């Protein structure tokens, strides 16, 4: 089975024993809209991903699917996060785990 960000978001919800309604409420959206998003029937925007990451108090890297190509390492993932942050004018430090930042220092 191919893993995706949406699969990881659903697994997080299930791991925390939360309903779609509970997550939808925290994202200010209907349960139906959340269900459609989680199922991949509608697109998820970067702001919603950021809010989900904040809700679970995790890094964006934690919901990325494992690389299909094992050559991709943590530094490549960090570069991707920084590029996304620049494109959407979002602070990169919110997306990267503190343990990764401390390794880089």
One Martini backbone bead per residue (centre of mass of N, CA, C, O) as a GRO file, in nm:
protein
  105
    1UNK     BB    1   0.095   0.037   0.024
    2UNK     BB    2   0.056   0.365  -0.034
    3UNK     BB    3   0.185   0.640   0.115
    4UNK     BB    4   0.039   0.935   0.262
    5UNK     BB    5  -0.048   1.213   0.410
    6UNK     BB    6  -0.346   1.125   0.446
    7UNK     BB    7  -0.287   0.859   0.578
    8UNK     BB    8  -0.132   0.982   0.821
    9UNK     BB    9  -0.367   1.153   0.925
   10UNK     BB   10  -0.558   0.919   0.981
   11UNK     BB   11  -0.370   0.759   1.172
   12UNK     BB   12  -0.354   0.977   1.387
   13UNK     BB   13  -0.652   0.986   1.457
   14UNK     BB   14  -0.672   0.686   1.541
   15UNK     BB   15  -0.446   0.684   1.756
   16UNK     BB   16  -0.623   0.921   1.923
   17UNK     BB   17  -0.929   0.856   1.920
   18UNK     BB   18  -1.063   1.022   1.681
   19UNK     BB   19  -1.286   1.205   1.518
   20UNK     BB   20  -1.377   1.378   1.251
   21UNK     BB   21  -1.533   1.593   1.407
   22UNK     BB   22  -1.308   1.685   1.600
   23UNK     BB   23  -1.116   1.782   1.377
   24UNK     BB   24  -1.306   1.965   1.223
   25UNK     BB   25  -1.354   2.163   1.454
   26UNK     BB   26  -1.047   2.251   1.475
   27UNK     BB   27  -1.071   2.346   1.149
   28UNK     BB   28  -1.339   2.477   1.069
   29UNK     BB   29  -1.518   2.221   0.970
   30UNK     BB   30  -1.679   1.983   0.833
   31UNK     BB   31  -1.711   1.650   0.839
   32UNK     BB   32  -1.750   1.612   0.535
   33UNK     BB   33  -1.501   1.775   0.443
   34UNK     BB   34  -1.298   1.605   0.598
   35UNK     BB   35  -1.363   1.332   0.470
   36UNK     BB   36  -1.291   1.418   0.181
   37UNK     BB   37  -0.998   1.489   0.245
   38UNK     BB   38  -0.903   1.216   0.371
   39UNK     BB   39  -0.992   1.060   0.093
   40UNK     BB   40  -0.900   1.258  -0.158
   41UNK     BB   41  -1.150   1.431  -0.294
   42UNK     BB   42  -0.996   1.671  -0.173
   43UNK     BB   43  -0.799   1.925  -0.125
   44UNK     BB   44  -0.510   2.010   0.060
   45UNK     BB   45  -0.396   2.268   0.229
   46UNK     BB   46  -0.131   2.412   0.388
   47UNK     BB   47  -0.292   2.529   0.629
   48UNK     BB   48  -0.417   2.261   0.722
   49UNK     BB   49  -0.156   2.115   0.773
   50UNK     BB   50  -0.055   2.310   0.986
   51UNK     BB   51  -0.297   2.266   1.185
   52UNK     BB   52  -0.252   1.965   1.225
   53UNK     BB   53   0.033   1.981   1.335
   54UNK     BB   54  -0.046   2.159   1.577
   55UNK     BB   55  -0.258   1.977   1.707
   56UNK     BB   56  -0.035   1.730   1.747
   57UNK     BB   57   0.252   1.833   1.797
   58UNK     BB   58   0.416   1.823   1.518
   59UNK     BB   59   0.588   1.753   1.245
   60UNK     BB   60   0.584   1.756   0.912
   61UNK     BB   61   0.774   1.509   0.885
   62UNK     BB   62   0.569   1.307   1.033
   63UNK     BB   63   0.363   1.305   0.760
   64UNK     BB   64   0.550   1.202   0.576
   65UNK     BB   65   0.625   0.992   0.358
   66UNK     BB   66   0.806   0.753   0.271
   67UNK     BB   67   1.051   0.706   0.070
   68UNK     BB   68   1.096   0.546  -0.230
   69UNK     BB   69   1.372   0.680  -0.220
   70UNK     BB   70   1.646   0.619  -0.012
   71UNK     BB   71   1.818   0.882  -0.078
   72UNK     BB   72   1.633   1.028   0.093
   73UNK     BB   73   1.689   1.255   0.346
   74UNK     BB   74   1.670   1.479   0.595
   75UNK     BB   75   1.796   1.717   0.433
   76UNK     BB   76   1.588   1.707   0.206
   77UNK     BB   77   1.337   1.752   0.377
   78UNK     BB   78   1.426   2.026   0.488
   79UNK     BB   79   1.441   2.165   0.216
   80UNK     BB   80   1.145   2.132   0.146
   81UNK     BB   81   1.034   2.291   0.386
   82UNK     BB   82   1.177   2.559   0.320
   83UNK     BB   83   1.044   2.603   0.046
   84UNK     BB   84   0.754   2.602   0.142
   85UNK     BB   85   0.789   2.836   0.341
   86UNK     BB   86   0.866   3.046   0.129
   87UNK     BB   87   0.619   3.024  -0.061
   88UNK     BB   88   0.406   3.061   0.207
   89UNK     BB   89   0.520   3.226   0.445
   90UNK     BB   90   0.644   3.016   0.657
   91UNK     BB   91   0.767   2.898   0.946
   92UNK     BB   92   1.002   2.648   0.963
   93UNK     BB   93   1.025   2.588   1.277
   94UNK     BB   94   0.726   2.458   1.285
   95UNK     BB   95   0.813   2.195   1.090
   96UNK     BB   96   1.059   2.124   1.274
   97UNK     BB   97   1.210   1.932   1.474
   98UNK     BB   98   1.401   1.989   1.750
   99UNK     BB   99   1.602   1.747   1.707
  100UNK     BB  100   1.699   1.842   1.427
  101UNK     BB  101   1.804   2.117   1.502
  102UNK     BB  102   2.018   2.016   1.712
  103UNK     BB  103   2.185   1.852   1.505
  104UNK     BB  104   2.260   2.107   1.315
  105UNK     BB  105   2.437   2.282   1.537
   0.00000   0.00000   0.00000
